[in-house]
Amino acid sequence: MRHLLIFIYLLSSGCGLLLISLVVHRYRTFRQRHLRTYAVHLACLNLMTLADVGLIYITLNISHEKIVIATTLIIPWMLLSVLLYCALVGYAAAFMVMAMELRGKRILPWQKWVGRGGLIVALAVCAGGVFNLDFLMRSIYYLDRIVRALILIAAVLLFWQARTVMASGKRIALRSFSAFYIAVNLIYFLFYAGRNLWSSVFAFYTGFYFLCLNLLPLLFLGTFLHYYHGKKLLVQKSQPDMESTLGGYGISKREREIIQLICAGKSNLEIEQLLFISLKTVKFHLYNIYRKLGVRNRIELVNLVQGALVVQ
């Protein structure tokens, strides 16, 4: 059964790596601070996953008769426990910062000092746990519950404060994001409360907890950004005359969208933001458009398209 749990954890880590790479790519494209913080949040989440996998793997190599961990496994056990502890602290801190950034609020000086104080206390406890493994494990146990409770509270506050957001798209994005974290953490505490009744199910849910936090955002990140930033595609469906005009040149659907935006006076940077593609991709499509239509610049492109439409 534990081998199946390890598989779920590894699957979660794979989805997490894909999600982190996607978030980093989006950050490089749009330079939004909340994306950078979210990447840190995800990195800490997946460090937690890997540390849990390592600890589970070690327990598989310990017989039930042994009360004390074998000497050869104490060092990796301790290192993984310290990694898990630090990842929990970073996971919670990054979420708090991201929640404020999503609301468009700046972190005040006193909040920074509170965060630094909490980090110093956490590091002190972690350092003390290096010399007392039992103390470290108890600290991780309580810290894990505290972290999930703090994230649950922060998500509830974000959901409540989203009602004051004027833009409907941004409000929907914030409420969907916070509702997702509320649901995942509430279910976690529900299973935790009944862990004595269904201990095996609770063990599996911890794996699904990580999987949900990595897989679902991977599927819906683009939709969230679409609503949160209010950057609609602004590309209307191609009209029949546009279809007939460009049909003979082998213009693809994406290239038609770019042509429409160019005719609307959009720059390369605006096209990049509206279509959620990189600037390099925009230039690549423009090169293909110029080559297919036999034009050299935007002016010739606009004149060609508009002239053909007028003739029709």
C-alpha positions as CSV (number, residue, x, y, z in Angstrom):
1,M,0.0,0.0,0.0
2,R,2.8,2.4,0.8
3,H,4.4,1.7,-2.6
4,L,1.1,3.0,-4.2
5,L,1.3,6.1,-1.9
6,I,4.9,6.7,-3.1
7,F,3.7,6.4,-6.7
8,I,1.0,9.1,-6.0
9,Y,3.7,11.3,-4.4
10,L,6.0,10.9,-7.4
11,L,3.1,11.6,-9.8
12,S,2.4,14.8,-7.8
13,S,6.0,15.8,-8.1
14,G,6.0,15.3,-11.8
15,C,3.0,17.5,-12.2
16,G,4.6,20.0,-9.8
17,L,7.7,20.3,-11.9
18,L,5.6,21.0,-15.0
19,L,3.5,23.5,-13.2
20,I,6.6,25.3,-11.8
21,S,8.1,25.5,-15.3
22,L,4.8,26.9,-16.7
23,V,4.6,29.5,-13.9
24,V,8.2,30.6,-14.4
25,H,7.5,30.9,-18.2
26,R,4.4,33.1,-17.5
27,Y,6.4,35.2,-15.1
28,R,9.1,35.8,-17.7
29,T,6.4,36.8,-20.1
30,F,4.2,39.0,-18.0
31,R,6.6,40.0,-15.1
32,Q,3.8,39.7,-12.5
33,R,5.1,39.5,-8.9
34,H,2.4,37.1,-7.8
35,L,3.6,34.6,-10.3
36,R,7.1,34.7,-8.9
37,T,5.8,34.2,-5.4
38,Y,3.5,31.4,-6.6
39,A,6.6,29.6,-8.1
40,V,8.3,29.8,-4.7
41,H,5.1,28.5,-3.0
42,L,5.1,25.6,-5.5
43,A,8.8,24.8,-5.0
44,C,8.3,24.6,-1.2
45,L,5.2,22.4,-1.8
46,N,7.1,19.9,-3.9
47,L,10.1,19.9,-1.5
48,M,7.5,18.8,1.1
49,T,6.4,16.1,-1.3
50,L,9.9,14.8,-1.9
51,A,10.8,14.9,1.8
52,D,7.6,12.9,2.6
53,V,8.5,10.4,-0.1
54,G,12.0,10.0,1.4
55,L,10.6,9.5,4.9
56,I,8.0,6.9,3.7
57,Y,10.7,5.0,1.8
58,I,12.9,4.9,4.9
59,T,10.0,3.5,7.0
60,L,9.6,0.8,4.4
61,N,13.1,-0.4,5.2
62,I,12.5,-0.6,9.0
63,S,10.8,-3.7,10.4
64,H,7.9,-3.2,12.7
65,E,9.8,-4.9,15.6
66,K,12.4,-2.1,15.7
67,I,11.6,0.8,17.9
68,V,14.7,2.8,17.2
69,I,15.7,3.8,13.7
70,A,18.8,1.9,12.4
71,T,22.0,3.9,12.7
72,T,22.6,4.0,9.0
73,L,19.2,5.7,8.4
74,I,19.4,8.3,11.2
75,I,21.3,10.9,9.1
76,P,19.1,10.8,6.0
77,W,16.0,10.7,8.2
78,M,17.2,13.8,10.1
79,L,18.1,15.7,6.8
80,L,14.7,14.9,5.3
81,S,13.0,16.0,8.5
82,V,14.9,19.3,8.4
83,L,14.1,19.8,4.7
84,L,10.4,19.1,5.4
85,Y,10.4,21.6,8.3
86,C,12.0,24.4,6.2
87,A,9.7,23.6,3.3
88,L,6.6,23.9,5.5
89,V,7.7,27.4,6.7
90,G,8.4,28.6,3.2
91,Y,5.1,27.1,1.9
92,A,3.1,29.1,4.4
93,A,5.1,32.3,4.1
94,A,4.9,32.3,0.3
95,F,1.2,31.8,0.4
96,M,0.7,34.7,2.7
97,V,2.7,37.0,0.5
98,M,1.0,35.8,-2.6
99,A,-2.5,36.4,-1.1
100,M,-1.5,40.0,-0.4
101,E,-0.1,40.5,-3.9
102,L,-3.3,39.1,-5.4
103,R,-5.3,41.7,-3.5
104,G,-3.0,44.4,-4.8
105,K,-1.6,45.2,-1.4
106,R,1.9,45.9,-0.4
107,I,3.6,44.3,2.5
108,L,4.0,46.8,5.4
109,P,7.2,47.1,7.4
110,W,5.7,45.7,10.6
111,Q,4.5,42.6,8.6
112,K,8.0,42.1,7.3
113,W,9.3,42.2,10.9
114,V,6.7,39.7,12.1
115,G,7.6,37.4,9.2
116,R,11.3,37.7,10.0
117,G,10.6,37.0,13.7
118,G,8.6,34.0,12.9
119,L,11.3,32.7,10.5
120,I,14.0,33.1,13.3
121,V,11.8,31.2,15.8
122,A,11.2,28.5,13.2
123,L,14.9,28.2,12.4
124,A,15.7,28.1,16.2
125,V,13.3,25.2,16.7
126,C,14.7,23.4,13.7
127,A,18.2,23.8,15.0
128,G,17.2,22.4,18.4
129,G,15.6,19.5,16.6
130,V,18.9,18.6,15.0
131,F,20.1,17.5,18.4
132,N,16.8,15.9,19.4
133,L,15.1,14.0,16.6
134,D,12.0,13.3,18.7
135,F,11.6,17.0,19.4
136,L,12.0,17.7,15.6
137,M,9.3,15.2,14.7
138,R,6.9,16.6,17.2
139,S,7.6,20.1,15.9
140,I,6.9,19.0,12.3
141,Y,3.7,17.4,13.4
142,Y,2.4,20.5,15.0
143,L,3.9,22.9,12.4
144,D,2.1,20.9,9.6
145,R,-1.3,21.5,11.2
146,I,-0.5,25.1,12.0
147,V,0.6,25.8,8.4
148,R,-2.5,24.3,6.8
149,A,-4.7,26.2,9.3
150,L,-3.0,29.5,8.5
151,I,-3.4,28.8,4.7
152,L,-7.1,28.0,5.3
153,I,-7.6,31.2,7.2
154,A,-5.7,33.3,4.6
155,A,-7.8,31.6,1.8
156,V,-11.0,32.4,3.6
157,L,-9.9,36.1,4.1
158,L,-9.0,36.3,0.4
159,F,-12.4,34.9,-0.6
160,W,-14.2,37.4,1.6
161,Q,-12.2,40.4,0.5
162,A,-12.7,39.5,-3.2
163,R,-16.2,40.9,-2.9
164,T,-14.8,44.4,-2.9
165,V,-13.1,43.9,-6.3
166,M,-14.9,45.9,-8.9
167,A,-13.7,44.0,-12.0
168,S,-15.9,40.9,-12.3
169,G,-13.3,38.8,-14.0
170,K,-10.7,39.5,-11.3
171,R,-13.3,38.8,-8.6
172,I,-14.2,35.4,-10.1
173,A,-10.5,34.5,-10.4
174,L,-9.8,35.4,-6.8
175,R,-12.8,33.6,-5.4
176,S,-12.1,30.5,-7.5
177,F,-8.5,30.4,-6.4
178,S,-9.3,30.9,-2.7
179,A,-12.2,28.4,-2.8
180,F,-9.9,25.8,-4.2
181,Y,-7.5,26.2,-1.3
182,I,-10.4,26.3,1.2
183,A,-11.9,23.1,-0.1
184,V,-8.6,21.2,-0.3
185,N,-7.6,22.1,3.3
186,L,-11.0,21.6,4.8
187,I,-11.1,18.1,3.4
188,Y,-7.6,17.5,4.7
189,F,-8.8,18.5,8.3
190,L,-11.9,16.4,7.9
191,F,-9.9,13.3,7.1
192,Y,-7.4,14.2,9.9
193,A,-10.2,14.4,12.4
194,G,-11.3,10.9,11.5
195,R,-7.8,9.5,11.1
196,N,-8.4,6.9,13.8
197,L,-11.4,5.6,11.9
198,W,-9.8,5.5,8.4
199,S,-6.1,5.8,9.0
200,S,-5.2,4.2,5.6
201,V,-7.5,6.6,3.8
202,F,-6.0,9.6,5.6
203,A,-2.5,8.4,4.5
204,F,-3.6,8.3,0.9
205,Y,-5.3,11.7,1.1
206,T,-2.1,13.3,2.1
207,G,-0.7,12.2,-1.3
208,F,-3.9,13.3,-3.1
209,Y,-3.5,16.7,-1.2
210,F,-0.2,17.3,-3.0
211,L,-1.5,15.9,-6.3
212,C,-4.5,18.3,-6.3
213,L,-2.4,21.3,-5.5
214,N,-0.1,20.5,-8.4
215,L,-2.5,19.0,-11.0
216,L,-5.5,21.3,-11.0
217,P,-3.6,24.6,-11.2
218,L,-1.6,23.0,-14.1
219,L,-4.9,22.6,-16.0
220,F,-6.4,26.0,-15.1
221,L,-3.5,28.4,-14.8
222,G,-4.2,30.0,-18.1
223,T,-7.9,30.4,-17.3
224,F,-7.0,32.1,-14.0
225,L,-4.7,34.6,-15.6
226,H,-7.2,35.2,-18.3
227,Y,-9.8,36.3,-15.8
228,Y,-7.5,37.8,-13.2
229,H,-5.8,40.3,-15.5
230,G,-8.9,40.9,-17.6
231,K,-6.9,40.5,-20.8
232,K,-9.5,39.0,-23.1
233,L,-8.4,37.9,-26.4
234,L,-10.3,40.7,-28.1
235,V,-10.2,38.6,-31.3
236,Q,-13.6,38.3,-32.9
237,K,-14.6,35.3,-34.9
238,S,-13.3,35.5,-38.4
239,Q,-15.8,37.0,-40.8
240,P,-16.6,35.2,-44.1
241,D,-14.8,37.9,-46.1
242,M,-11.7,37.6,-44.1
243,E,-11.8,33.8,-44.5
244,S,-12.1,34.1,-48.3
245,T,-9.4,36.8,-48.4
246,L,-6.8,34.8,-46.5
247,G,-7.9,31.3,-47.4
248,G,-5.8,31.1,-50.6
249,Y,-2.5,32.0,-48.7
250,G,-2.5,29.1,-46.3
251,I,-2.9,31.4,-43.2
252,S,-3.5,29.4,-40.0
253,K,-6.1,30.3,-37.4
254,R,-3.5,31.8,-35.0
255,E,-2.0,33.9,-37.9
256,R,-5.5,35.2,-38.7
257,E,-5.9,36.3,-35.1
258,I,-2.5,38.1,-35.2
259,I,-3.5,39.8,-38.5
260,Q,-6.8,41.0,-37.0
261,L,-4.9,42.5,-34.1
262,I,-2.4,44.2,-36.3
263,C,-5.3,45.7,-38.3
264,A,-6.7,46.9,-35.0
265,G,-3.4,48.7,-34.4
266,K,-2.0,46.4,-31.7
267,S,1.8,46.3,-31.1
268,N,3.8,43.1,-30.7
269,L,3.9,43.5,-26.9
270,E,0.1,43.9,-26.8
271,I,-0.4,40.9,-29.0
272,E,1.9,38.9,-26.7
273,Q,-0.2,39.8,-23.7
274,L,-3.6,39.4,-25.4
275,L,-2.8,35.9,-26.9
276,F,-0.7,34.7,-23.9
277,I,2.2,33.8,-26.1
278,S,5.9,34.9,-26.0
279,L,7.3,37.8,-28.0
280,K,9.5,35.4,-29.8
281,T,6.4,33.5,-30.9
282,V,4.7,36.7,-32.1
283,K,7.7,37.6,-34.3
284,F,7.9,34.0,-35.7
285,H,4.2,34.2,-36.7
286,L,4.8,37.7,-38.2
287,Y,7.7,36.3,-40.3
288,N,5.4,33.5,-41.6
289,I,2.6,36.0,-42.4
290,Y,4.9,38.3,-44.3
291,R,6.4,35.4,-46.2
292,K,3.0,33.9,-47.2
293,L,1.4,37.2,-48.1
294,G,4.5,38.6,-49.9
295,V,4.6,41.8,-47.8
296,R,7.5,43.5,-46.0
297,N,6.0,45.3,-43.1
298,R,2.8,46.0,-41.1
299,I,1.7,48.9,-43.4
300,E,1.8,46.7,-46.5
301,L,0.0,43.9,-44.6
302,V,-2.8,46.3,-43.4
303,N,-3.2,47.8,-46.9
304,L,-3.3,44.3,-48.5
305,V,-6.0,43.0,-46.1
306,Q,-8.1,46.2,-46.1
307,G,-7.8,46.7,-49.8
308,A,-8.9,43.1,-50.5
309,L,-11.9,43.5,-48.1
310,V,-12.9,46.8,-49.9
311,V,-12.8,45.1,-53.3
312,Q,-15.0,42.3,-52.0
